[in-house]
Amino acid sequence: KSEMKTLHAAEWQGGLVAPQGRALMCGFYLNELLLRLLARGDPHERLYDRYVETLDQLAGGAERSIDFERILRRFEKDLLAEIGYGATFDVDADSGEAIDPRARYVFQPERGALRSQEGINALGQPGCPVSGQTLLDLAADRFERQATLAEAKALMRTLINHTLGAKPLYTRQLLRELTDLNP
């Protein structure tokens, strides 16, 4: 009569190192993404394996803010792909040609990467401005360049917001507020 499920059996598979500080807040962000983007009861075994790996990386390996950014961008990209909103980052949506690393593009969630000069495509529709190099780095899962991290964050935020619709993520706001308190 309710949504409460009954657990009949479980096997202990070991525990995770508990994340601390910023890693803990990043874990809350991952949890909120999963709760908001996945359909209730929909199995995503590979995604949950990736989730456990990501939590482990956050808790044990990330020491600098830049490490958190890399870890979160990879998970966001994997999550969107798993739920059917994966984007193609290495092909121009209009021409079908390979992305030019020296060119600027506008990424539209409904269409993909469109070559641009001013952050607006030829039809005048707005999108997320991004360099060709960042798109190629995303396609290859490379996050070494600082510019890639910054643009990938904006692009992933655009894609996630488009997928969520009008439902805001509360952990983003909380992280912003905490960052403002601790410069």
Rosetta constraint file for C-alpha pairs under 8 A:
AtomPair CA 16 CA 55 HARMONIC 7.97 0.50
AtomPair CA 16 CA 56 HARMONIC 6.59 0.50
AtomPair CA 17 CA 56 HARMONIC 6.81 0.50
AtomPair CA 17 CA 59 HARMONIC 6.17 0.50
AtomPair CA 17 CA 60 HARMONIC 7.20 0.50
AtomPair CA 18 CA 24 HARMONIC 7.89 0.50
AtomPair CA 18 CA 59 HARMONIC 6.27 0.50
AtomPair CA 19 CA 23 HARMONIC 5.31 0.50
AtomPair CA 19 CA 24 HARMONIC 4.81 0.50
AtomPair CA 19 CA 27 HARMONIC 7.58 0.50
AtomPair CA 19 CA 55 HARMONIC 7.50 0.50
AtomPair CA 19 CA 58 HARMONIC 6.67 0.50
AtomPair CA 19 CA 59 HARMONIC 4.18 0.50
AtomPair CA 19 CA 60 HARMONIC 7.59 0.50
AtomPair CA 20 CA 24 HARMONIC 4.99 0.50
AtomPair CA 20 CA 59 HARMONIC 6.75 0.50
AtomPair CA 21 CA 25 HARMONIC 6.76 0.50
AtomPair CA 22 CA 26 HARMONIC 6.21 0.50
AtomPair CA 23 CA 27 HARMONIC 6.20 0.50
AtomPair CA 23 CA 58 HARMONIC 5.27 0.50
AtomPair CA 23 CA 59 HARMONIC 5.95 0.50
AtomPair CA 23 CA 62 HARMONIC 7.72 0.50
AtomPair CA 23 CA 68 HARMONIC 7.45 0.50
AtomPair CA 24 CA 28 HARMONIC 6.37 0.50
AtomPair CA 24 CA 58 HARMONIC 7.96 0.50
AtomPair CA 24 CA 59 HARMONIC 7.68 0.50
AtomPair CA 25 CA 29 HARMONIC 6.31 0.50
AtomPair CA 25 CA 171 HARMONIC 7.51 0.50
AtomPair CA 25 CA 175 HARMONIC 7.06 0.50
AtomPair CA 26 CA 30 HARMONIC 6.32 0.50
AtomPair CA 26 CA 58 HARMONIC 7.65 0.50
AtomPair CA 26 CA 68 HARMONIC 7.72 0.50
AtomPair CA 26 CA 72 HARMONIC 7.70 0.50
AtomPair CA 27 CA 31 HARMONIC 6.23 0.50
AtomPair CA 27 CA 55 HARMONIC 6.40 0.50
AtomPair CA 27 CA 58 HARMONIC 7.66 0.50
AtomPair CA 28 CA 32 HARMONIC 6.19 0.50
AtomPair CA 28 CA 171 HARMONIC 6.82 0.50
AtomPair CA 29 CA 33 HARMONIC 6.23 0.50
AtomPair CA 29 CA 171 HARMONIC 5.39 0.50
AtomPair CA 29 CA 172 HARMONIC 7.16 0.50
AtomPair CA 30 CA 34 HARMONIC 6.29 0.50
AtomPair CA 30 CA 51 HARMONIC 7.86 0.50
AtomPair CA 31 CA 35 HARMONIC 6.15 0.50
AtomPair CA 32 CA 36 HARMONIC 5.97 0.50
AtomPair CA 32 CA 169 HARMONIC 7.20 0.50
AtomPair CA 32 CA 171 HARMONIC 7.35 0.50
AtomPair CA 33 CA 37 HARMONIC 5.83 0.50
AtomPair CA 33 CA 169 HARMONIC 7.79 0.50
AtomPair CA 34 CA 38 HARMONIC 5.60 0.50
AtomPair CA 36 CA 164 HARMONIC 7.34 0.50
AtomPair CA 37 CA 83 HARMONIC 7.88 0.50
AtomPair CA 37 CA 163 HARMONIC 7.67 0.50
AtomPair CA 37 CA 164 HARMONIC 6.85 0.50
AtomPair CA 38 CA 42 HARMONIC 6.96 0.50
AtomPair CA 38 CA 83 HARMONIC 7.25 0.50
AtomPair CA 44 CA 48 HARMONIC 6.23 0.50
AtomPair CA 44 CA 82 HARMONIC 7.63 0.50
AtomPair CA 45 CA 49 HARMONIC 6.24 0.50
AtomPair CA 46 CA 50 HARMONIC 6.21 0.50
AtomPair CA 47 CA 51 HARMONIC 6.06 0.50
AtomPair CA 47 CA 78 HARMONIC 7.43 0.50
AtomPair CA 47 CA 79 HARMONIC 6.71 0.50
AtomPair CA 47 CA 82 HARMONIC 6.81 0.50
AtomPair CA 48 CA 52 HARMONIC 6.24 0.50
AtomPair CA 49 CA 53 HARMONIC 6.35 0.50
AtomPair CA 50 CA 54 HARMONIC 6.04 0.50
AtomPair CA 50 CA 75 HARMONIC 7.40 0.50
AtomPair CA 51 CA 55 HARMONIC 6.18 0.50
AtomPair CA 51 CA 75 HARMONIC 7.41 0.50
AtomPair CA 52 CA 56 HARMONIC 6.17 0.50
AtomPair CA 53 CA 57 HARMONIC 6.18 0.50
AtomPair CA 54 CA 58 HARMONIC 6.12 0.50
AtomPair CA 54 CA 71 HARMONIC 6.72 0.50
AtomPair CA 54 CA 72 HARMONIC 7.91 0.50
AtomPair CA 54 CA 75 HARMONIC 7.05 0.50
AtomPair CA 55 CA 59 HARMONIC 6.09 0.50
AtomPair CA 56 CA 60 HARMONIC 5.91 0.50
AtomPair CA 56 CA 61 HARMONIC 7.61 0.50
AtomPair CA 57 CA 61 HARMONIC 4.96 0.50
AtomPair CA 57 CA 62 HARMONIC 6.31 0.50
AtomPair CA 57 CA 71 HARMONIC 7.41 0.50
AtomPair CA 58 CA 62 HARMONIC 5.29 0.50
AtomPair CA 58 CA 68 HARMONIC 6.73 0.50
AtomPair CA 58 CA 71 HARMONIC 7.33 0.50
AtomPair CA 62 CA 67 HARMONIC 5.16 0.50
AtomPair CA 62 CA 68 HARMONIC 5.94 0.50
AtomPair CA 63 CA 67 HARMONIC 6.62 0.50
AtomPair CA 63 CA 68 HARMONIC 7.92 0.50
AtomPair CA 64 CA 68 HARMONIC 6.85 0.50
AtomPair CA 65 CA 69 HARMONIC 6.48 0.50
AtomPair CA 66 CA 70 HARMONIC 6.42 0.50
AtomPair CA 67 CA 71 HARMONIC 6.26 0.50
AtomPair CA 68 CA 72 HARMONIC 6.04 0.50
AtomPair CA 69 CA 73 HARMONIC 6.08 0.50
AtomPair CA 69 CA 149 HARMONIC 6.91 0.50
AtomPair CA 69 CA 153 HARMONIC 7.83 0.50
AtomPair CA 70 CA 74 HARMONIC 6.30 0.50
AtomPair CA 70 CA 143 HARMONIC 6.02 0.50
AtomPair CA 70 CA 149 HARMONIC 7.02 0.50
AtomPair CA 71 CA 75 HARMONIC 6.41 0.50
AtomPair CA 72 CA 76 HARMONIC 6.09 0.50
AtomPair CA 73 CA 77 HARMONIC 6.12 0.50
AtomPair CA 73 CA 152 HARMONIC 7.08 0.50
AtomPair CA 73 CA 153 HARMONIC 6.78 0.50
AtomPair CA 73 CA 156 HARMONIC 7.18 0.50
AtomPair CA 74 CA 78 HARMONIC 6.18 0.50
AtomPair CA 74 CA 141 HARMONIC 7.14 0.50
AtomPair CA 75 CA 79 HARMONIC 5.96 0.50
AtomPair CA 76 CA 80 HARMONIC 6.18 0.50
AtomPair CA 76 CA 156 HARMONIC 6.89 0.50
AtomPair CA 77 CA 81 HARMONIC 6.27 0.50
AtomPair CA 77 CA 86 HARMONIC 7.05 0.50
AtomPair CA 77 CA 156 HARMONIC 7.30 0.50
AtomPair CA 78 CA 82 HARMONIC 6.07 0.50
AtomPair CA 78 CA 86 HARMONIC 7.72 0.50
AtomPair CA 79 CA 83 HARMONIC 6.34 0.50
AtomPair CA 80 CA 84 HARMONIC 6.32 0.50
AtomPair CA 80 CA 85 HARMONIC 4.83 0.50
AtomPair CA 80 CA 86 HARMONIC 4.97 0.50
AtomPair CA 80 CA 87 HARMONIC 7.95 0.50
AtomPair CA 80 CA 160 HARMONIC 7.71 0.50
AtomPair CA 81 CA 85 HARMONIC 5.29 0.50
AtomPair CA 81 CA 86 HARMONIC 3.59 0.50
AtomPair CA 81 CA 87 HARMONIC 7.16 0.50
AtomPair CA 82 CA 86 HARMONIC 7.16 0.50
AtomPair CA 85 CA 163 HARMONIC 7.77 0.50
AtomPair CA 87 CA 109 HARMONIC 7.89 0.50
AtomPair CA 87 CA 112 HARMONIC 6.86 0.50
AtomPair CA 88 CA 112 HARMONIC 6.72 0.50
AtomPair CA 88 CA 113 HARMONIC 8.00 0.50
AtomPair CA 88 CA 139 HARMONIC 7.33 0.50
AtomPair CA 89 CA 99 HARMONIC 7.89 0.50
AtomPair CA 89 CA 112 HARMONIC 7.42 0.50
AtomPair CA 89 CA 113 HARMONIC 6.89 0.50
AtomPair CA 89 CA 135 HARMONIC 5.08 0.50
AtomPair CA 89 CA 136 HARMONIC 6.35 0.50
AtomPair CA 89 CA 138 HARMONIC 6.60 0.50
AtomPair CA 89 CA 139 HARMONIC 5.25 0.50
AtomPair CA 90 CA 98 HARMONIC 5.91 0.50
AtomPair CA 90 CA 99 HARMONIC 5.31 0.50
AtomPair CA 90 CA 135 HARMONIC 6.24 0.50
AtomPair CA 90 CA 136 HARMONIC 5.53 0.50
AtomPair CA 90 CA 139 HARMONIC 5.96 0.50
AtomPair CA 91 CA 96 HARMONIC 5.66 0.50
AtomPair CA 91 CA 97 HARMONIC 5.59 0.50
AtomPair CA 91 CA 98 HARMONIC 4.62 0.50
AtomPair CA 91 CA 99 HARMONIC 5.21 0.50
AtomPair CA 91 CA 113 HARMONIC 7.09 0.50
AtomPair CA 92 CA 96 HARMONIC 5.04 0.50
AtomPair CA 92 CA 97 HARMONIC 5.44 0.50
AtomPair CA 92 CA 98 HARMONIC 6.17 0.50
AtomPair CA 92 CA 99 HARMONIC 5.77 0.50
AtomPair CA 92 CA 112 HARMONIC 7.23 0.50
AtomPair CA 92 CA 113 HARMONIC 5.23 0.50
AtomPair CA 92 CA 114 HARMONIC 5.66 0.50
AtomPair CA 92 CA 115 HARMONIC 6.94 0.50
AtomPair CA 93 CA 111 HARMONIC 6.31 0.50
AtomPair CA 93 CA 112 HARMONIC 5.35 0.50
AtomPair CA 93 CA 113 HARMONIC 5.39 0.50
AtomPair CA 93 CA 114 HARMONIC 5.75 0.50
AtomPair CA 94 CA 113 HARMONIC 7.98 0.50
AtomPair CA 94 CA 114 HARMONIC 6.30 0.50
AtomPair CA 99 CA 103 HARMONIC 7.89 0.50
AtomPair CA 99 CA 132 HARMONIC 5.83 0.50
AtomPair CA 99 CA 135 HARMONIC 7.51 0.50
AtomPair CA 99 CA 136 HARMONIC 7.06 0.50
AtomPair CA 100 CA 132 HARMONIC 5.42 0.50
AtomPair CA 100 CA 133 HARMONIC 7.34 0.50
AtomPair CA 101 CA 131 HARMONIC 6.91 0.50
AtomPair CA 101 CA 132 HARMONIC 4.08 0.50
AtomPair CA 101 CA 133 HARMONIC 4.09 0.50
AtomPair CA 101 CA 134 HARMONIC 7.66 0.50
AtomPair CA 101 CA 135 HARMONIC 7.91 0.50
AtomPair CA 101 CA 136 HARMONIC 6.98 0.50
AtomPair CA 102 CA 131 HARMONIC 7.19 0.50
AtomPair CA 102 CA 132 HARMONIC 5.95 0.50
AtomPair CA 102 CA 133 HARMONIC 6.62 0.50
AtomPair CA 103 CA 115 HARMONIC 7.22 0.50
AtomPair CA 103 CA 116 HARMONIC 7.83 0.50
AtomPair CA 103 CA 131 HARMONIC 6.18 0.50
AtomPair CA 103 CA 132 HARMONIC 5.33 0.50
AtomPair CA 103 CA 133 HARMONIC 7.95 0.50
AtomPair CA 104 CA 115 HARMONIC 6.13 0.50
AtomPair CA 104 CA 116 HARMONIC 5.57 0.50
AtomPair CA 104 CA 117 HARMONIC 6.25 0.50
AtomPair CA 104 CA 119 HARMONIC 7.84 0.50
AtomPair CA 104 CA 129 HARMONIC 7.24 0.50
AtomPair CA 104 CA 130 HARMONIC 6.02 0.50
AtomPair CA 104 CA 131 HARMONIC 4.54 0.50
AtomPair CA 104 CA 132 HARMONIC 5.71 0.50
AtomPair CA 105 CA 113 HARMONIC 5.97 0.50
AtomPair CA 105 CA 114 HARMONIC 5.26 0.50
AtomPair CA 105 CA 115 HARMONIC 4.32 0.50
AtomPair CA 105 CA 116 HARMONIC 4.77 0.50
AtomPair CA 105 CA 117 HARMONIC 7.39 0.50
AtomPair CA 105 CA 119 HARMONIC 6.92 0.50
AtomPair CA 105 CA 129 HARMONIC 5.79 0.50
AtomPair CA 105 CA 130 HARMONIC 5.32 0.50
AtomPair CA 105 CA 131 HARMONIC 5.84 0.50
AtomPair CA 105 CA 132 HARMONIC 6.42 0.50
AtomPair CA 106 CA 113 HARMONIC 5.66 0.50
AtomPair CA 106 CA 114 HARMONIC 5.20 0.50
AtomPair CA 106 CA 115 HARMONIC 6.36 0.50
AtomPair CA 106 CA 116 HARMONIC 6.04 0.50
AtomPair CA 106 CA 119 HARMONIC 5.62 0.50
AtomPair CA 106 CA 120 HARMONIC 6.40 0.50
AtomPair CA 106 CA 121 HARMONIC 6.52 0.50
AtomPair CA 106 CA 126 HARMONIC 7.54 0.50
AtomPair CA 106 CA 127 HARMONIC 5.29 0.50
AtomPair CA 106 CA 128 HARMONIC 5.23 0.50
AtomPair CA 106 CA 129 HARMONIC 4.39 0.50
AtomPair CA 106 CA 130 HARMONIC 5.97 0.50
AtomPair CA 107 CA 111 HARMONIC 7.58 0.50
AtomPair CA 107 CA 112 HARMONIC 5.20 0.50
AtomPair CA 107 CA 113 HARMONIC 4.29 0.50
AtomPair CA 107 CA 114 HARMONIC 6.12 0.50
AtomPair CA 107 CA 127 HARMONIC 5.36 0.50
AtomPair CA 107 CA 128 HARMONIC 5.02 0.50
AtomPair CA 107 CA 129 HARMONIC 6.31 0.50
AtomPair CA 107 CA 130 HARMONIC 6.96 0.50
AtomPair CA 107 CA 155 HARMONIC 7.53 0.50
AtomPair CA 108 CA 112 HARMONIC 5.03 0.50
AtomPair CA 108 CA 113 HARMONIC 6.43 0.50
AtomPair CA 108 CA 114 HARMONIC 7.64 0.50
AtomPair CA 108 CA 126 HARMONIC 7.57 0.50
AtomPair CA 108 CA 127 HARMONIC 4.90 0.50
AtomPair CA 108 CA 128 HARMONIC 6.57 0.50
AtomPair CA 109 CA 127 HARMONIC 7.83 0.50
AtomPair CA 109 CA 158 HARMONIC 7.50 0.50
AtomPair CA 109 CA 159 HARMONIC 5.81 0.50
AtomPair CA 109 CA 162 HARMONIC 6.91 0.50
AtomPair CA 114 CA 121 HARMONIC 6.40 0.50
AtomPair CA 115 CA 121 HARMONIC 6.82 0.50
AtomPair CA 116 CA 120 HARMONIC 6.14 0.50
AtomPair CA 116 CA 121 HARMONIC 5.39 0.50
AtomPair CA 116 CA 122 HARMONIC 7.43 0.50
AtomPair CA 117 CA 121 HARMONIC 7.89 0.50
AtomPair CA 119 CA 126 HARMONIC 7.04 0.50
AtomPair CA 119 CA 127 HARMONIC 7.05 0.50
AtomPair CA 119 CA 128 HARMONIC 7.20 0.50
AtomPair CA 119 CA 129 HARMONIC 5.01 0.50
AtomPair CA 120 CA 124 HARMONIC 5.51 0.50
AtomPair CA 120 CA 125 HARMONIC 5.91 0.50
AtomPair CA 120 CA 126 HARMONIC 5.18 0.50
AtomPair CA 120 CA 127 HARMONIC 6.73 0.50
AtomPair CA 120 CA 129 HARMONIC 7.86 0.50
AtomPair CA 121 CA 125 HARMONIC 5.92 0.50
AtomPair CA 121 CA 126 HARMONIC 6.98 0.50
AtomPair CA 128 CA 154 HARMONIC 7.25 0.50
AtomPair CA 128 CA 155 HARMONIC 6.07 0.50
AtomPair CA 128 CA 158 HARMONIC 6.93 0.50
AtomPair CA 130 CA 134 HARMONIC 6.67 0.50
AtomPair CA 130 CA 135 HARMONIC 7.23 0.50
AtomPair CA 130 CA 151 HARMONIC 6.06 0.50
AtomPair CA 130 CA 155 HARMONIC 7.65 0.50
AtomPair CA 131 CA 135 HARMONIC 6.54 0.50
AtomPair CA 131 CA 151 HARMONIC 7.87 0.50
AtomPair CA 132 CA 136 HARMONIC 6.27 0.50
AtomPair CA 133 CA 137 HARMONIC 6.06 0.50
AtomPair CA 133 CA 148 HARMONIC 7.60 0.50
AtomPair CA 134 CA 138 HARMONIC 6.09 0.50
AtomPair CA 134 CA 147 HARMONIC 7.39 0.50
AtomPair CA 134 CA 148 HARMONIC 4.81 0.50
AtomPair CA 134 CA 151 HARMONIC 6.86 0.50
AtomPair CA 134 CA 152 HARMONIC 6.96 0.50
AtomPair CA 135 CA 139 HARMONIC 6.20 0.50
AtomPair CA 136 CA 140 HARMONIC 6.21 0.50
AtomPair CA 137 CA 141 HARMONIC 5.86 0.50
AtomPair CA 137 CA 142 HARMONIC 4.84 0.50
AtomPair CA 137 CA 143 HARMONIC 6.60 0.50
AtomPair CA 137 CA 148 HARMONIC 6.99 0.50
AtomPair CA 138 CA 142 HARMONIC 6.08 0.50
AtomPair CA 138 CA 143 HARMONIC 7.36 0.50
AtomPair CA 138 CA 148 HARMONIC 7.92 0.50
AtomPair CA 138 CA 152 HARMONIC 7.32 0.50
AtomPair CA 143 CA 148 HARMONIC 6.12 0.50
AtomPair CA 143 CA 149 HARMONIC 5.99 0.50
AtomPair CA 144 CA 148 HARMONIC 7.35 0.50
AtomPair CA 144 CA 149 HARMONIC 7.62 0.50
AtomPair CA 145 CA 149 HARMONIC 6.52 0.50
AtomPair CA 146 CA 150 HARMONIC 6.38 0.50
AtomPair CA 147 CA 151 HARMONIC 6.13 0.50
AtomPair CA 148 CA 152 HARMONIC 5.66 0.50
AtomPair CA 149 CA 153 HARMONIC 6.07 0.50
AtomPair CA 150 CA 154 HARMONIC 6.63 0.50
AtomPair CA 151 CA 155 HARMONIC 6.11 0.50
AtomPair CA 152 CA 156 HARMONIC 5.89 0.50
AtomPair CA 153 CA 157 HARMONIC 6.06 0.50
AtomPair CA 154 CA 158 HARMONIC 6.20 0.50
AtomPair CA 155 CA 159 HARMONIC 6.25 0.50
AtomPair CA 156 CA 160 HARMONIC 5.98 0.50
AtomPair CA 157 CA 161 HARMONIC 5.90 0.50
AtomPair CA 158 CA 162 HARMONIC 6.09 0.50
AtomPair CA 159 CA 163 HARMONIC 6.24 0.50
AtomPair CA 160 CA 164 HARMONIC 6.05 0.50
AtomPair CA 161 CA 165 HARMONIC 5.90 0.50
AtomPair CA 161 CA 166 HARMONIC 7.70 0.50
AtomPair CA 161 CA 167 HARMONIC 7.97 0.50
AtomPair CA 161 CA 168 HARMONIC 7.58 0.50
AtomPair CA 164 CA 168 HARMONIC 7.45 0.50
AtomPair CA 169 CA 173 HARMONIC 7.26 0.50
AtomPair CA 170 CA 174 HARMONIC 6.33 0.50
AtomPair CA 171 CA 175 HARMONIC 5.97 0.50
AtomPair CA 172 CA 176 HARMONIC 6.21 0.50
AtomPair CA 173 CA 177 HARMONIC 6.23 0.50
AtomPair CA 174 CA 178 HARMONIC 6.16 0.50
AtomPair CA 175 CA 179 HARMONIC 6.03 0.50
AtomPair CA 176 CA 180 HARMONIC 6.21 0.50
AtomPair CA 177 CA 181 HARMONIC 6.39 0.50
AtomPair CA 178 CA 182 HARMONIC 6.27 0.50
AtomPair CA 179 CA 183 HARMONIC 6.01 0.50
